[in-house]
Amino acid sequence: MTIRVLAAGDHFVQNRLLVDALKSAVPGEVDIRELTLPWPLEPFGRVGEVDEASDVEDELIEALRGVEVCVTQMAPLTKRVLDASPDLRLFCVSRGGPVNANLEAAAHAGVAVTYAPGRNAVATAEHTLAMLLAATRRIPQTHADLAGGVWRGDYYMYDNVGPELEGNMVGLVGYGAIGRRVARMLEGFGADVLVHDPYVDVPGRVELTELLARSRFVSLHARATPETVGMIGAAEIAAMPEGSVLVNCARGALLDYDALCDALESGHLFGAAMDVFPEEPIPPGSRLLAVPNLVMTPHLAGASKETAMKAAAIVAADVARYVRGEPLVHLASP
């Protein structure tokens, strides 16, 4: 029996990657349609009742006519889409969490939702380390000066140079797939590692207050949950040692960004590096655009060619299990 599938890719997890993965995993058993979404050329946002999705409800509803399976990264699985797509039975989200899917409505509609955990763990861990080094060694600032024809010897002054990783403590807030990889990379630099994560039991696990007080570097890797939103505020940043460095490549909701700006402007923090923000894109006039010693990237820590290929392979594998009548491995909804 042929299964009709919609590949709703974008300009990162491209349709050609999804189609190739599907044909490899389910050869000869899928009829594939394609719909290309505008992300990342157009930012994602809230669509209906779901977050971080491309605003393409109308186009998606049209493309899903007669479709049983959809594989996507940014398509919005809203109640409106579900109500208009009676043939849909499986919705595969090729990202670390299905935030663009209404899981409750999907369950009521009899639509299984899967996701792709770990797809960007390596890329995000590598980017975290790059951000940590860039902030500590002032790489973006010194490059900008040189590119502007300015050679600044004052960067070499003792009070202007940062610490080394070797022999210093790095605190990791969150110890999932990404945090564990960051820890392994830090071992190669000779750094010591502390961990705060209530869901794991590993050597070096401490309470958040102890981690902040002892760590010269702090890197955030927790998911945004009701318990973690705003977990790093003014009091937590003040508890970090003078001249320390804070990195966030996880979620903007974890951190009070006004408190971050205060700490950078006062010099309490030597530097910081952020890949995620409370509002994306960053609005004009934001303090983040003028604060000193801050390295920023536009939410691309997980962006690598391997991430996109892994994402396509993970969702295609669950489509193959669905076709064979086997249990889905990465099921997010009943």
PESUL-V664465 format. One record per run of one state. SS is the DSSP state (a for helix, b for strand, c for the rest). FROM is the first residue (numbers start at 1). TO is the last residue. If there is no record, write none. Layout:
ss,from,to
SS,FROM,TO
SS,FROM,TO
//
This chain:
ss,from,to
c,1,2
b,3,8
c,9,14
a,15,25
c,26,29
b,30,34
c,35,44
b,45,47
c,48,49
b,50,53
c,54,56
a,57,63
c,64,68
b,69,72
c,73,76
b,77,77
c,78,78
a,79,83
c,84,89
b,90,93
c,94,100
b,101,101
c,102,102
a,103,109
c,110,111
b,112,114
c,115,120
a,121,136
c,137,138
a,139,147
c,148,152
a,153,156
c,157,157
a,158,160
c,161,168
b,169,173
c,174,176
a,177,189
c,190,191
b,192,196
c,197,204
b,205,205
c,206,207
a,208,214
c,215,216
b,217,220
c,221,231
b,232,232
c,233,233
a,234,239
c,240,243
b,244,248
c,249,251
a,252,254
b,255,255
c,256,256
a,257,266
c,267,268
b,269,274
c,275,286
a,287,289
c,290,293
b,294,296
c,297,304
a,305,324
c,325,330
b,331,331
c,332,334
//
